[in-house]
Amino acid sequence: MATIGVQAMMLKESFADIGPFETLRKVADIGYRAVEVSQIPMDRENVAELERSRGELGIEFAALSAQLDGEAGATPYPLASDVERAAEDCRRLGTDMLRIGMLPMSELRSEARVVDYAKRVEKAAQALADHGVTLYYHNHHVDFARMGGRYVMDILAEEAPSIGLEVDVHWVQRGGLDPVRTLQKYAGRTAMVHLKDYRIGALSKEGIAAYESGDSAAFQSHFKDVVQFAEVGEGNLDFAAIVPAAIDAGARYLLVEQDLLYGRTVFEALTTSHDNLVALGFGDLF
């Protein structure tokens, strides 16, 4: 059975303010028991607090975050130089999954660059497999650009056959694809799914004024910004269909994430997402 948790990118300011343990205590109080670690320094102190959260709060760590390049000791784990540290922290925190959140945008210059990046990802995935850890790749909308007749996402999947996939349904939608059909396409290879809603917000007063004044350039800048991130259940995505599709695809973790909060606190947003998912009938997944 899949578990609904939280993508900790949302929590980075709280981690810095009150530390991982107290932050995760607040997360657990809402009702979440699983966390994907991202965008916090994986230094000795933070890893120790995460380990304490596992023991004292019952927090389960879905995955930690990695990158290919970088100096040893960096965050995310640079796999070209730090496989052993990454694997050891995975063991310490009880997970067998690492995930790459995004390929460097410089790799999108050409199909050849993407293929080369994928081959280096495959090498890292094989090195991690020797330690019992599987590497995953998380998509954004740019991963559904076509190069040589293939989506970037498919180039990575095909040229790096040892990796798994982490499907972010918001970015699938923003990339012009259907989340349910995309989950079905990658069934059997998807162990994690990001539950992130997609909302069309109201056009701003400034945008309306620009339209009325005939300032087309200013209007267009406001017009494109009506696409917003939203609490799960507060936008337009069909999570009543998405969650079962994610489970059918083999997802072990469904991770709530919201990139921008539009004035709300992170804990208010997480509470809304939790309550909406419970109302949809998914309370047994927490």
Secondary structure, DSSP 8 states (H G I E B T S, - for coil): --EEEEEGGGGHHHHHHHHHHHHHHHHHHHT--EEE--SS---HHHHHHHHHHHHHH--EEEEEEEESSS-TT-SSEETTT-HHHHHHHHHHHT--EEEE----GGGGG-HHHHHHHHHHHHHHHHHHHTTT-EEEEE--GGGG-EETTEEHHHHHHHH-TT-EEEEEHHHHHHTT--HHHHHHHTTTTEEEEEE-EEEE----HHHHHHHHHT-HHHHHHHHGGGEEEE-TTSSS--HHHHHHHHHHTT-SEEEE--S--TT--HHHHHHHHHHHHIIIIIGGG-
